[in-house]
């Protein structure tokens, strides 16, 4: 017997033909990973739906009837312009006039 055969016999690799006893182990691991991936995707979809995702319909009442927060009330527009608005309009007009003078 050669030295390689003795070494292989010591770890019992030579007694198992390729793909016989080890393939079920790899198949089980792959199946387990696939099941975990499907579970994670299912949970992600469930959480997305409960947070008001794209699957919500507008046919329910005002409370929504689910775990979601419901519709957000619209913000009323401000009654007046901000204090800085007139200065911004002047600066923007000066910018536009300067830009037009350079290109035209």
Helices and strands as residue ranges (DSSP letters): H 3-10, H 23-50, H 85-103
